[in-house]
Amino acid sequence: MSSPTGPASGLPVRMPRPRQPGRHRRPEPLAAPEGAPALVLAVPGTPSAATRSLAEEVVSIARSELPGLDARIGYLDGGGDEFPTLQSVLARAAEERTARFEQARAAGMDVREPDGPVAVVVPLLAGPDSSLLRQVRQAVMESRIAADLTDVLGPHPLLAEALHVRLSEAGLARADRARLFTVATAADGIILASVGGDEAVQAAGITGMLLAARLAVPVMAAALDQEGSIAAVAEQLRSSGSQNLALAPYLIGPEIDAGLLDAAAKEAGCSTAEALGPYPAIGKLALSKYTSALGITPQQPQGMPVR
């Protein structure tokens, strides 16, 4: 039997730590608002086990940043239970929201009929690709579900950081400029490979400037989906003095055929880093797009977005 001063057995009692007063107290952790729309990650490309693993890791990161988040995955070219289409995921989210409301009303609870968007759709794209974004918009329209659609994830300083990490993992860049060592295979010129035509190249170029500042080497963007673009940029870099070039995919992964990336690197005669993949910044940026659409403000990813 316990007493007001502690348990009779003498075991310590874990008491809640008092909240620190004043302006320097730690902010309360933010959780997803009750009844908030689902975050639906729209995944392009041909579905595969690797694509699913990547998407699941991205939404896992988003959930860890915002407890209580309802995060789901819809595939633009999906089908069946294994790879549900974006339309079916939106329809399921709407059905579940209606079911929760009806159950609460049947239980005698005083609840309002849900309104507003059922979901916020976040394209899993680093940069703009008009063809893929058209598919996302079409899928949302065909679902006939009220859903908001966000912009793509970039450009953003965190993507420059992710590119730097992928280059360093491939031995094509120093992991930390402050360290006094060299990388024998470090590139002295970077080709930032994007898909989506001229608009995507321009957007990639913004992140490219941030990457160039990190690496202190020239960085130029080129389009993988424009014949000869990668080779032309490679020639431009070599004519300006760069000899050891590297191809850095400004891509998350599912949106491009890996064979196209390999062919471009071979044509340009340069080494290549891995795509961005499930780098932690991808999940954080997806969540940032979601919270911005809803007007809620969790702790922002480190670095300010580039507009």
Secondary structure as GFF3:
##gff-version 3
##sequence-region A 1 307
A	DSSP	beta_strand	2	3	.	.	.	ID=ss1
A	DSSP	beta_strand	6	7	.	.	.	ID=ss2
A	DSSP	beta_strand	38	43	.	.	.	ID=ss3
A	DSSP	alpha_helix	49	65	.	.	.	ID=ss4
A	DSSP	beta_strand	71	75	.	.	.	ID=ss5
A	DSSP	alpha_helix	86	106	.	.	.	ID=ss6
A	DSSP	beta_strand	119	123	.	.	.	ID=ss7
A	DSSP	alpha_helix	130	143	.	.	.	ID=ss8
A	DSSP	beta_strand	147	149	.	.	.	ID=ss9
A	DSSP	alpha_helix	157	169	.	.	.	ID=ss10
A	DSSP	beta_strand	189	194	.	.	.	ID=ss11
A	DSSP	alpha_helix	197	215	.	.	.	ID=ss12
A	DSSP	beta_strand	219	223	.	.	.	ID=ss13
A	DSSP	alpha_helix	229	239	.	.	.	ID=ss14
A	DSSP	beta_strand	245	249	.	.	.	ID=ss15
A	DSSP	alpha_helix	258	268	.	.	.	ID=ss16
A	DSSP	beta_strand	271	272	.	.	.	ID=ss17
A	DSSP	alpha_helix	280	294	.	.	.	ID=ss18
###
